[in-house]
Structure formats: C-alpha cells, structure tokens
C-alpha cells in the first residue's frame, strides 16, 4: 500500500480493535453482529442449499452461546483453556483442554502456485492510487509471500481469470433457486 493508504488502514484497524468489547458476553454479541461473520455464514448456507445440505456451526449455535454467556459472559481477557475448564470441567481429558499452538492457514494458500503467479506479475491490475506496483513486486520477489498481501494476490488472480458479468447471474427458467436469491440479496447489500 502507498504510505497514506497504509496509515489510514492501520488507523481503521486500530479503531476496530478498540471497539471490541472486553467482557466475553458483550464480545460475543459484537462478533455476532459483524458483517463479515454474517456474510460468511450466509454464503456457506447458500452453497450448502445448492447441494441440499445444511451447514451447522456448533460454536455459533444460539443455545451454546447463551450457555457460554451465562457461564463466562462476565469474564474479561479469558483464554481457550479457561473457557474449556469452565464449560467442561473434568469431563474433557487434559489433552483436549491443554493450550496448543494456533493453526496457521495461510501456509495452505500461499504455496508454489501463488509464488509462480506473483513472481510473474508486472505490477499491472492494481489501483495505483492505493498500491505501489513496484513495492508489491519487490515484496513478492521474496518467499514466503508476505501474508499481509494475500488478499491483493487473490484479488489479482481472480481478476485475470474472471470475465465481467453483464448483470446479476441468471437462474433457471422458472426463476432463481432459494440459494441464488439469497446470494443475489447479499450481493446487493455489499
């Protein structure tokens, strides 16, 4: 990113971090109201509906969240081990509740194909008001690709492989499926 854009992005991120409530109960409600979570849930539900299956998110289940909030909603700065101990007590073996490293998923996405794609880039396709093409090319000349640029790499990859649509996707002759209608509604909102 260009310096002014980076500063703006950092300030927005810092403001978002400050807005996240301290108490677990309030933080749960805050996360449940977040656009990205609701969009992800709706997108998964739309894909599932197209295949006549249902997505179940046990950790987003209302009954679970109500019980969690009742048990630990007053806590601040709690961690996974503390929450599991409160929820399950001695019902879970120590191997399940013991602290462990956080999973790193970026390694899955930024592999050889990504390296091949980004090292072959000439810098075109980016909004030069926001992104410095030379700086992105320099960042991508090293491996691993900096994780903060993953969204840009994905955007560029999709942009060169996509064809512009003349309008909203068309559904079957008798109208869009329920999943397509939900997806179209989501697209109109974003």
N, C-alpha and C positions, 0 to 999 in steps of 0.2 A: 504494500500500500504506500501511497505517497504519504509523506510525514503528517500533513494536516489531516488527512483521512484517518491515519493510524491513531492520532491523538483523539480525534472525535470518536472512533470506535472504542478506544480504551476507556474514555470517559463514560460512554454509554454502558459498557460492560461493568465498570466500577459502580455506576449508579444502580444497575440491576442487582449487583451483589449486595449493595447496601439495602436495597428494598426487600430482600429475602428475610422474612421474619426469623427471630431467634428461637422462639418456642416451637416445638415439634408440631403441635396441633395446628397452629397458625401457618407453619411452613407447609404442612400437608395441604391445607386449603389453598394456599398461594400457588403451589405447584399444580394442583388440580384445575386451577383457573387459567393456567398458562396456555397460550395459543399453540405453541409447538407441541405440547403434550396432547392437546385435544385434536390437533391436525393429524398427528401420528396415529392416534387411536382410531380416528375416523377413516384414515387411509387404509390401515390394516383391516378394519371392518369391511370396507368397500371391496378390497381384494378378496377377502375371505368369502364375502357374499357371492362374488362372481363364481366361486368354486363350491358353493353350497356348504360352507363350513362356518364355524363361529370362532372368533378369537376370544380367548379368555385370558385376562391379565389378573392373576390371583393377588398381586400386590396392589392393584388398583381397585379391587373389589370393595364396594361400599361397606359391607359388613366387617371386612378385615380392617379397613381404615377407621371405622367407628370404634372398633375394639382397641386398635392401636392408640388412637387419640385418647380414649378413656383410660388406658393403662399408662401411657407415657406422654400424652399431649402437653403436659406441663414442663417437660424436660427441655433444657437448653443444651446445645453442643453435645448431644449424645452420639455415640458411635454404634456401629453394627453389632458388636459384641454385647454392649449394654442392652440394646433393644432385644436381641435374641434371648438374653438371660431373663429379661422382664416378661417376654411373651411366653417362652417355653420352659423357663426354669430348668429343672433337671431332666425334663422329658427328651431333650436332644443330647446326643453324645458330644463330648468336648471337641471332637474333630470338626463338627458342624459349626459350633459357635466360636471356635478359636479364630483370632484375627488372621487374615491372609492377604496376600497382595491383591491389589485391584487388577482386574482384567484389562488388557490393553488391546483394543480392537483395531487401532489404526494400522498396526503391522499387517493385518489381513488385507487392507485396502491399498496400502502403498507398497506394492511388490514390483516385480520385474516389468509387468505391463505398464504400470504407472511410470516407472523410470524411463522406459522406452518412449512413452508418449511425451513426457515433459522435456526430456533431453532433445527431442526432435522439434520442439516448438521454436518459432521465430519471434515470438512475443506478440503476434497479432491476435486479435479476437478479444482483447481486454479493453475495458473502458479506461483510456489513458488519463482521464481526469482523476480516476481512483487508484489505478495500478500503474506502477512504473514497469514497463515491459522488460527493460534491461535488468532491473533488480530482480524481477521474478525469474528471468532466465539464469542469472547468476546463482540465485538460491536453489534452483532446480538442477544446477550443474553438479551439485554435491549430493551424496547419498548418505543417509536417507533423506528423502524429500521432507522439508520442514513441515511438521504437522499443521501448523497454522495456515499453510497454503493448500491444504487438502480440498477445501470447498472450491477454491478457484480452479484447481486442476480438474475436479469433477465437472464444474460448470463448463470449462473449455472443451472437455472430452464430449460432453453431451451436446454442446452447441455445434460441433463439427459433424456430429453423427445424426442430428435431427433435421427434419425438414419443417419449415414453418407451416402451421395449420391455417387454413382459410377461416376457420371459425371453431366453435366447440365441436368435440368429437360427435359423430353421428351414432345413434343407437340403432337397434333393429328396426325394421319397417314399422312395427307397431309401437315404437317409442323406446326410450332408454330403459334399461333394467333399473331396479331399485338402486343397485350399487353405482351404476353410471349416473343416475340422478343425484345421489349423494355426492359423488366425486365432482360433478358439474357445479353443484351448490358450493362446495368447498373452494373450487377454483374461482368462482365469482366473488367469494368473500376475501380471498387473499390478494 
